[in-house]
């Protein structure tokens, strides 16, 4: 069996798509023997090295030997992308794909129709609900206002839908730590992480604007993402404060979440991880697609959504921290609510993906 992940590891969109696909690939590899490929059109070492070091095959899509297709990968149409995708696998001797998993904002049913003739089962990971798909399975791990119905007119009637935070694609480290998680009872440790790229450099804003007014008895751990170009400057800035520990992103992020009493960070996939770990959070959206979901999660009391990154405000952050310190029962109630939201069904999802069942022709 072969399994192909079509994801563009591109700094412009961050690392979220790639990281969840790597996580899903590793989970699938545990239950079935398969040759697993990652196909991408962006050759960016920070991300492609992650694929190779994880033990998966990397297939870079290029327009080489195709004079009628622009060499600029960002200019490809979906039809051109589909041609190069198919040809690349033919050159590898792969004439048919058993399972294709697509996690890509740039591709929709037009691309999927173009490649479907040599794919047995097509799986789409989406969280926008604004594009039509022709897939057998669709996964959206977000909690949104209308998450149970918003794909009704976007996928075939017999497409299997796996929706909501129960299908959050969690790494093993989270499952290992989850059994030991308890509701927080007081605020003394804060985890700060603004994603793998942090293109708006909120980490530096936090250090320069929040740390000068942070209570000295609050311990801060700031995590630098794998593709953060400002890492060196952030580390130097942290040296001025005794109560901040600056670390690089690693496989122990779940352990760091479990040890923390409050998180400050970005919307997106990490929000779901914090919820599953019972960790109350202060959240800023870093992309337009994070706004609606973050606002909804705020409205139902699961996160403290502060707006988009342009609304970053040190005083508001400190006020909320001081409120949790003064009223620890609020922190405990928030953490307890998170732990009661959902239990992971990732193993059921993986079983369905690799089964030989198909749902539409």
WOWO-V734518 format. One record per residue. N is the residue number from 1. RES is the residue in three letters. SS is DSSP state (a for helix, b for strand, c for the rest). PSI is psi as a letter, one per 20 degrees, with the letter a starting at -180 (* if undefined). D_FIRST is the distance of its C-alpha to the first C-alpha in whole Angstrom. Layout:
n;res;ss;psi;d_first
N;RES;SS;PSI;D_FIRST
N;RES;SS;PSI;D_FIRST
This chain:
n;res;ss;psi;d_first
1;UNK;c;q;0
2;UNK;b;q;4
3;UNK;b;p;7
4;UNK;b;p;10
5;UNK;b;p;14
6;UNK;b;o;17
7;UNK;c;p;20
8;UNK;c;o;23
9;UNK;c;n;24
10;UNK;c;p;28
11;UNK;c;h;31
12;UNK;c;h;32
13;UNK;c;i;30
14;UNK;c;a;30
15;UNK;c;i;27
16;UNK;a;g;26
17;UNK;a;g;23
18;UNK;a;g;22
19;UNK;a;g;23
20;UNK;a;h;21
21;UNK;a;h;18
22;UNK;a;g;18
23;UNK;a;g;19
24;UNK;a;g;16
25;UNK;a;g;13
26;UNK;a;h;15
27;UNK;a;g;16
28;UNK;a;h;12
29;UNK;a;h;11
30;UNK;c;h;14
31;UNK;c;i;12
32;UNK;c;q;9
33;UNK;c;p;7
34;UNK;c;q;5
35;UNK;b;o;6
36;UNK;b;p;9
37;UNK;b;q;11
38;UNK;b;o;15
39;UNK;b;p;16
40;UNK;b;q;20
41;UNK;c;i;23
42;UNK;c;p;26
43;UNK;c;n;26
44;UNK;c;o;28
45;UNK;a;h;28
46;UNK;a;h;28
47;UNK;a;g;25
48;UNK;a;h;23
49;UNK;a;h;24
50;UNK;a;h;23
51;UNK;a;g;19
52;UNK;a;g;19
53;UNK;a;i;21
54;UNK;c;i;19
55;UNK;c;j;16
56;UNK;c;q;14
57;UNK;b;p;14
58;UNK;b;p;17
59;UNK;b;o;17
60;UNK;b;p;21
61;UNK;c;p;22
62;UNK;c;r;25
63;UNK;c;j;27
64;UNK;c;p;28
65;UNK;c;j;29
66;UNK;c;n;29
67;UNK;c;h;33
68;UNK;c;j;33
69;UNK;c;p;31
70;UNK;c;p;33
71;UNK;c;i;32
72;UNK;c;o;32
73;UNK;a;h;29
74;UNK;a;i;31
75;UNK;a;i;33
76;UNK;c;p;29
77;UNK;c;r;29
78;UNK;a;h;26
79;UNK;a;g;26
80;UNK;a;g;26
81;UNK;a;g;24
82;UNK;a;g;21
83;UNK;a;g;22
84;UNK;a;h;22
85;UNK;a;g;18
86;UNK;a;g;17
87;UNK;a;h;19
88;UNK;a;h;18
89;UNK;a;h;14
90;UNK;a;g;16
91;UNK;a;h;18
92;UNK;c;i;15
93;UNK;c;j;13
94;UNK;c;o;11
95;UNK;c;i;12
96;UNK;c;p;10
97;UNK;b;p;8
98;UNK;b;g;6
99;UNK;b;p;8
100;UNK;b;p;11
101;UNK;b;o;14
102;UNK;b;p;17
103;UNK;c;n;20
104;UNK;c;o;23
105;UNK;c;h;26
106;UNK;c;i;27
107;UNK;c;q;24
108;UNK;c;b;25
109;UNK;a;h;24
110;UNK;a;g;26
111;UNK;a;g;23
112;UNK;a;h;20
113;UNK;a;h;22
114;UNK;a;h;22
115;UNK;a;i;18
116;UNK;a;h;17
117;UNK;a;i;17
118;UNK;a;k;14
119;UNK;b;p;12
120;UNK;b;g;11
121;UNK;b;p;12
122;UNK;b;p;14
123;UNK;b;p;15
124;UNK;b;p;19
125;UNK;b;p;21
126;UNK;c;q;24
127;UNK;c;j;28
128;UNK;c;h;30
129;UNK;c;l;30
130;UNK;c;j;32
131;UNK;c;q;29
132;UNK;c;q;28
133;UNK;c;q;24
134;UNK;c;m;22
135;UNK;c;r;19
136;UNK;c;h;17
137;UNK;b;p;18
138;UNK;b;p;21
139;UNK;b;p;21
140;UNK;b;o;25
141;UNK;c;j;26
142;UNK;c;q;30
143;UNK;c;o;33
144;UNK;c;r;35
145;UNK;c;g;38
146;UNK;c;k;36
147;UNK;c;h;32
148;UNK;c;i;32
149;UNK;c;i;33
150;UNK;c;i;33
151;UNK;c;j;29
152;UNK;c;h;31
153;UNK;c;j;32
154;UNK;c;i;29
155;UNK;c;r;26
156;UNK;c;q;25
157;UNK;c;h;27
158;UNK;c;j;24
159;UNK;c;p;22
160;UNK;b;p;21
161;UNK;b;p;23
162;UNK;b;n;23
163;UNK;b;q;26
164;UNK;c;r;29
165;UNK;a;i;29
166;UNK;a;h;27
167;UNK;a;k;24
168;UNK;c;p;25
169;UNK;c;n;22
170;UNK;c;q;24
171;UNK;c;r;23
172;UNK;a;h;24
173;UNK;a;h;27
174;UNK;a;g;28
175;UNK;a;h;27
176;UNK;a;h;29
177;UNK;a;h;32
178;UNK;a;h;32
179;UNK;c;i;33
180;UNK;c;j;36
181;UNK;c;p;37
182;UNK;c;q;41
183;UNK;c;p;43
184;UNK;c;q;45
185;UNK;c;i;48
186;UNK;c;q;50
187;UNK;c;o;49
188;UNK;c;i;49
189;UNK;b;p;46
190;UNK;b;p;44
191;UNK;b;p;41
192;UNK;b;p;41
193;UNK;b;o;38
194;UNK;c;k;37
195;UNK;c;r;34
196;UNK;c;h;32
197;UNK;c;g;34
198;UNK;c;l;37
199;UNK;c;h;38
200;UNK;c;j;41
201;UNK;c;l;42
202;UNK;a;h;43
203;UNK;a;g;43
204;UNK;a;h;46
205;UNK;a;g;48
206;UNK;a;g;47
207;UNK;a;g;49
208;UNK;a;h;52
209;UNK;a;h;53
210;UNK;a;g;51
211;UNK;a;h;52
212;UNK;a;h;56
213;UNK;a;j;56
214;UNK;c;p;54
215;UNK;c;p;56
216;UNK;c;h;56
217;UNK;c;j;55
218;UNK;c;p;51
219;UNK;b;p;49
220;UNK;b;p;46
221;UNK;b;o;43
222;UNK;b;p;42
223;UNK;b;p;38
224;UNK;b;p;37
225;UNK;c;r;34
226;UNK;c;h;31
227;UNK;c;k;33
228;UNK;c;o;36
229;UNK;c;i;38
230;UNK;c;j;42
231;UNK;a;g;41
232;UNK;a;g;43
233;UNK;a;h;46
234;UNK;a;g;45
235;UNK;a;g;45
236;UNK;a;h;49
237;UNK;a;h;50
238;UNK;a;h;48
239;UNK;c;i;51
240;UNK;c;i;54
241;UNK;c;p;53
242;UNK;c;h;53
243;UNK;c;j;51
244;UNK;b;p;48
245;UNK;b;o;45
246;UNK;b;p;43
247;UNK;b;q;39
248;UNK;b;q;36
249;UNK;c;p;33
250;UNK;c;a;31
251;UNK;c;i;29
252;UNK;c;k;32
253;UNK;a;h;32
254;UNK;a;g;32
255;UNK;a;g;34
256;UNK;a;h;37
257;UNK;a;h;36
258;UNK;a;h;37
259;UNK;a;h;40
260;UNK;c;q;41
261;UNK;c;h;44
262;UNK;b;q;43
263;UNK;b;q;41
264;UNK;b;p;42
265;UNK;b;a;39
266;UNK;b;r;37
267;UNK;c;a;35
268;UNK;c;b;32
269;UNK;a;h;29
270;UNK;a;h;31
271;UNK;a;g;34
272;UNK;a;h;31
273;UNK;a;g;31
274;UNK;a;h;34
275;UNK;a;g;35
276;UNK;a;h;32
277;UNK;c;j;34
278;UNK;c;k;38
279;UNK;c;o;39
280;UNK;c;q;41
281;UNK;b;q;41
282;UNK;b;p;43
283;UNK;b;p;41
284;UNK;b;p;41
285;UNK;b;p;39
286;UNK;c;i;38
287;UNK;c;q;36
288;UNK;a;h;37
289;UNK;a;i;34
290;UNK;a;i;35
291;UNK;a;g;39
292;UNK;a;g;39
293;UNK;a;g;36
294;UNK;a;g;38
295;UNK;a;g;41
296;UNK;a;g;40
297;UNK;a;h;39
298;UNK;a;g;43
299;UNK;a;h;44
300;UNK;c;j;43
301;UNK;c;k;44
302;UNK;c;h;40
303;UNK;c;r;41
304;UNK;b;n;44
305;UNK;b;p;43
306;UNK;b;i;46
307;UNK;b;a;45
308;UNK;b;r;43
309;UNK;a;h;44
310;UNK;a;i;47
311;UNK;a;j;48
312;UNK;c;p;48
313;UNK;c;o;51
314;UNK;a;g;52
315;UNK;a;g;55
316;UNK;a;h;52
317;UNK;a;g;50
318;UNK;a;h;53
319;UNK;a;g;54
320;UNK;a;g;51
321;UNK;a;g;51
322;UNK;a;h;55
323;UNK;a;g;54
324;UNK;a;h;52
325;UNK;a;g;54
326;UNK;a;h;57
327;UNK;c;m;55
328;UNK;a;h;52
329;UNK;a;h;52
330;UNK;a;g;51
331;UNK;a;g;48
332;UNK;a;g;47
333;UNK;a;g;47
334;UNK;a;g;45
335;UNK;a;g;42
336;UNK;a;h;43
337;UNK;a;g;42
338;UNK;a;g;38
339;UNK;a;i;37
340;UNK;c;j;38
341;UNK;c;g;36
342;UNK;c;q;32
343;UNK;c;q;30
344;UNK;c;p;26
345;UNK;c;k;24
346;UNK;a;h;21
347;UNK;a;h;19
348;UNK;a;h;19
349;UNK;a;g;18
350;UNK;a;g;15
351;UNK;a;g;14
352;UNK;a;h;15
353;UNK;a;g;12
354;UNK;a;i;9
355;UNK;c;r;11
356;UNK;c;j;11
357;UNK;c;q;14
358;UNK;c;q;15
359;UNK;c;i;19
360;UNK;c;q;20
361;UNK;c;*;20
